[in-house]
Amino acid sequence: MRADEQRNRPGAIGARRAVPTPPSPFKLRLAARALRDGAIIAYPTEAVFGLGCDPLNRAAVGRLLEIKQRPIHKGLILIASDPVQLAPFIETPGDTAQARLDASWPGPVTWLLPARPQTPRWLRGGHASIAVRVTAHPVAAALCRAFGGPIVSTSANLSRRPPARSALQVRLRCPGTDLIVHGACGDADRPTTIRDALSGAVLRAG
């Protein structure tokens, strides 16, 4: 067996992960409709499966937090396919912060930015800021485009437990999830880095 064939065997050390590809347009429309109807969905991201919902649906966010057993004061991440989708939730970044965003997006870096006053508390928790990311993951980005806006993105797991990396693990670890958008996670081994956009400080290493 050639070396490249050996590396690509499932479970082999150094095996390449499948290249993530978006679901069919039909499946994306179904997922977007489910989000608009208040569903909790799971979908692949840069490293793990995420749980998401319509960020402006308070009942859906509340149910998502119950599934994760996550306290509301911690706040949540929003992901988008384009920075324009995040504009209603964040204050306009200054030049330095904007340069940091431009240098890393789309990509696996989540930035903490001052939230607009109207940003719901159930998203920002006990903070004056909110964590946001323009994702480069093709499935997650396609989902945001189909939905027409950002979606909540938090790892698919119970708080303080290992995150799900497959659809099967989502089913086992997050009962109550309404829909799973299938696909491969990205190559990252850990959830995305979180940085403060004003200071550049790393708050969580990816």
C-alpha positions as CSV (number, residue, x, y, z in Angstrom):
1,M,0.0,0.0,0.0
2,R,1.3,3.4,-0.9
3,A,2.1,5.9,1.9
4,D,-0.6,8.3,0.7
5,E,-3.2,5.5,0.7
6,Q,-2.1,4.5,4.2
7,R,-2.5,8.1,5.5
8,N,-6.0,8.3,4.1
9,R,-7.3,5.1,5.7
10,P,-10.0,5.9,8.3
11,G,-8.4,6.2,11.8
12,A,-4.8,6.2,10.4
13,I,-2.3,8.5,12.1
14,G,-2.1,11.6,10.0
15,A,-5.2,10.7,8.0
16,R,-6.6,13.6,6.1
17,R,-10.1,14.7,7.0
18,A,-12.8,14.7,4.3
19,V,-13.0,18.1,2.6
20,P,-16.2,19.8,3.9
21,T,-18.8,20.4,1.2
22,P,-22.1,22.2,1.6
23,P,-25.3,20.2,1.7
24,S,-27.6,20.4,-1.3
25,P,-29.7,23.6,-1.8
26,F,-32.8,21.7,-0.8
27,K,-31.3,20.6,2.5
28,L,-30.0,24.1,3.2
29,R,-33.5,25.5,2.6
30,L,-34.9,22.9,5.1
31,A,-32.3,23.9,7.7
32,A,-33.0,27.6,7.2
33,R,-36.7,27.1,7.5
34,A,-36.2,25.1,10.7
35,L,-34.1,28.0,12.1
36,R,-36.9,30.5,11.3
37,D,-39.4,28.1,13.0
38,G,-37.4,28.2,16.2
39,A,-35.5,24.9,15.8
40,I,-32.2,23.9,17.4
41,I,-29.8,22.6,14.8
42,A,-26.4,21.1,14.8
43,Y,-23.8,21.6,12.0
44,P,-20.1,21.1,11.4
45,T,-17.7,24.0,12.1
46,E,-13.9,24.4,11.9
47,A,-13.2,21.9,14.6
48,V,-16.4,20.5,16.1
49,F,-20.1,20.3,15.6
50,G,-21.9,23.4,16.8
51,L,-25.4,24.0,18.1
52,G,-27.3,26.9,16.6
53,C,-30.5,28.7,16.4
54,D,-32.0,32.1,15.4
55,P,-30.2,34.6,17.6
56,L,-33.3,36.8,17.8
57,N,-35.6,34.0,18.9
58,R,-35.4,34.2,22.7
59,A,-37.3,30.9,23.3
60,A,-35.0,29.1,20.9
61,V,-31.9,30.4,22.6
62,G,-33.4,29.5,26.0
63,R,-33.9,25.9,24.8
64,L,-30.4,25.7,23.4
65,L,-29.0,26.8,26.7
66,E,-31.1,24.1,28.4
67,I,-29.7,21.4,26.1
68,K,-26.2,22.5,26.9
69,Q,-26.9,23.2,30.5
70,R,-25.1,26.5,30.0
71,P,-25.8,29.6,32.1
72,I,-27.1,32.6,30.3
73,H,-24.6,35.0,31.8
74,K,-21.7,33.4,29.8
75,G,-23.0,34.7,26.5
76,L,-22.9,33.1,23.1
77,I,-21.0,33.3,19.8
78,L,-22.6,34.4,16.5
79,I,-21.2,33.2,13.2
80,A,-21.9,34.7,9.8
81,S,-21.0,34.3,6.2
82,D,-20.3,38.0,5.7
83,P,-19.4,40.8,8.1
84,V,-22.5,42.7,7.0
85,Q,-24.6,40.1,8.7
86,L,-23.0,41.0,12.0
87,A,-23.5,44.7,11.8
88,P,-26.8,44.9,13.6
89,F,-25.2,43.2,16.7
90,I,-21.9,45.1,17.1
91,E,-20.7,48.6,17.3
92,T,-18.8,49.8,14.2
93,P,-15.2,48.8,14.8
94,G,-12.4,51.4,14.9
95,D,-9.6,51.3,12.4
96,T,-7.3,49.1,14.5
97,A,-10.0,46.6,15.3
98,Q,-11.2,46.6,11.7
99,A,-7.7,45.8,10.5
100,R,-7.6,42.8,12.9
101,L,-10.9,41.5,11.6
102,D,-10.0,42.0,8.0
103,A,-6.7,40.1,8.5
104,S,-8.4,37.0,10.0
105,W,-11.8,36.7,8.3
106,P,-13.2,34.6,6.9
107,G,-11.4,32.2,9.2
108,P,-11.3,30.4,12.5
109,V,-10.8,33.4,14.8
110,T,-13.7,34.6,17.0
111,W,-13.5,38.3,18.0
112,L,-15.0,40.0,21.0
113,L,-16.5,43.3,20.0
114,P,-18.6,45.9,21.8
115,A,-22.3,45.0,21.4
116,R,-24.9,47.5,20.2
117,P,-27.3,48.5,23.0
118,Q,-30.1,46.7,21.4
119,T,-28.3,43.3,21.3
120,P,-30.3,41.0,23.4
121,R,-28.9,40.0,26.8
122,W,-29.6,36.4,26.0
123,L,-26.8,36.6,23.5
124,R,-24.2,38.8,25.2
125,G,-24.9,37.4,28.7
126,G,-23.5,39.6,31.5
127,H,-21.2,41.4,29.1
128,A,-21.1,44.6,27.2
129,S,-19.5,42.8,24.3
130,I,-20.4,39.9,22.0
131,A,-18.3,37.2,20.4
132,V,-18.6,37.0,16.6
133,R,-16.9,35.2,13.7
134,V,-17.1,35.2,9.9
135,T,-16.7,31.5,9.2
136,A,-14.8,30.1,6.3
137,H,-16.2,26.6,6.9
138,P,-18.3,25.9,3.7
139,V,-21.2,24.2,5.5
140,A,-21.5,26.8,8.3
141,A,-21.1,29.7,5.8
142,A,-23.7,28.2,3.4
143,L,-26.1,27.8,6.3
144,C,-25.8,31.4,7.2
145,R,-26.3,32.5,3.6
146,A,-29.4,30.3,3.4
147,F,-30.8,31.7,6.6
148,G,-30.0,35.2,5.6
149,G,-28.2,36.3,8.7
150,P,-25.9,35.1,11.6
151,I,-26.7,32.1,13.7
152,V,-25.8,31.2,17.2
153,S,-22.7,28.9,17.3
154,T,-21.8,27.0,20.5
155,S,-20.1,23.7,20.7
156,A,-22.4,20.7,20.7
157,N,-21.9,19.3,24.1
158,L,-23.1,19.6,27.7
159,S,-21.1,22.3,29.5
160,R,-17.6,21.2,30.5
161,R,-18.0,18.0,28.5
162,P,-16.1,17.0,25.3
163,P,-17.7,18.5,22.2
164,A,-19.3,16.3,19.5
165,R,-17.2,15.8,16.3
166,S,-19.8,13.8,14.4
167,A,-23.5,13.6,13.8
168,L,-23.7,10.4,15.9
169,Q,-22.0,12.1,18.9
170,V,-24.5,15.0,18.6
171,R,-27.4,12.6,18.9
172,L,-25.9,10.9,21.9
173,R,-24.6,14.0,23.7
174,C,-27.3,16.6,22.9
175,P,-30.8,15.1,23.0
176,G,-33.3,17.7,22.1
177,T,-31.5,18.9,19.0
178,D,-34.2,19.1,16.3
179,L,-32.1,18.8,13.1
180,I,-28.5,17.8,12.2
181,V,-26.9,19.3,9.1
182,H,-24.4,16.6,8.1
183,G,-20.9,17.3,6.9
184,A,-17.2,17.0,7.9
185,C,-15.7,19.3,10.5
186,G,-12.6,21.3,9.5
187,D,-9.0,20.4,10.2
188,A,-8.7,22.4,13.5
189,D,-8.2,20.2,16.6
190,R,-9.7,22.7,19.1
191,P,-12.6,25.2,19.0
192,T,-11.6,28.6,17.5
193,T,-9.4,31.1,19.1
194,I,-11.2,34.0,20.8
195,R,-9.5,37.4,20.9
196,D,-10.4,40.8,22.1
197,A,-10.7,43.1,19.0
198,L,-9.8,46.2,20.9
199,S,-6.7,45.0,22.6
200,G,-5.8,42.0,20.5
201,A,-5.4,39.8,23.6
202,V,-6.1,36.1,23.3
203,L,-8.9,35.1,25.6
204,R,-9.1,31.4,24.5
205,A,-6.4,29.7,22.5
206,G,-7.6,27.6,19.6
